[in-house]
C-alpha cells in the first residue's frame, strides 16, 4: 500500500512540475483528473508495462536503458487516451513527462 501511495504522489508531483515547467505540455482540468491519471498510470504500469518491458528487453539493453523512456512515454500516451481531460499534445511531451516522472520517483524513493 505504501508503494502505491508513493507512486501516486510521484505522478501528481510530476504532473504539476511538467504543467508548470512547460505550460503547453499538459492540459489537466481538475485535481480529480490528475488523481485519475495517477491511478490509471499505476494500473498501466502494473499490468501492461511489464509485458512491453519483457518484449523490449534486448533493445533496452542495447541502448543502456534509454529505450525505457520511450516505453514510459507510450504508457503516458495510452493513459491520455483513457482519461478524458488529460491531453498530451505530442509524443515528445510524453517522453519529457516520463523523464520528469523518473526524477520525481527517484527523489521520493531516496527519502524513504
PyMOL commands that set and color helices and strands:
alter all, ss='L'
color gray80, all
select helices_A, chain A and resi 2-21+31-47+49-55+57-62+67-82+91-110
alter helices_A, ss='H'
color red, helices_A
select strands_A, chain A and resi 26-28+86-88
alter strands_A, ss='S'
color yellow, strands_A
deselect
rebuild
show_as cartoon
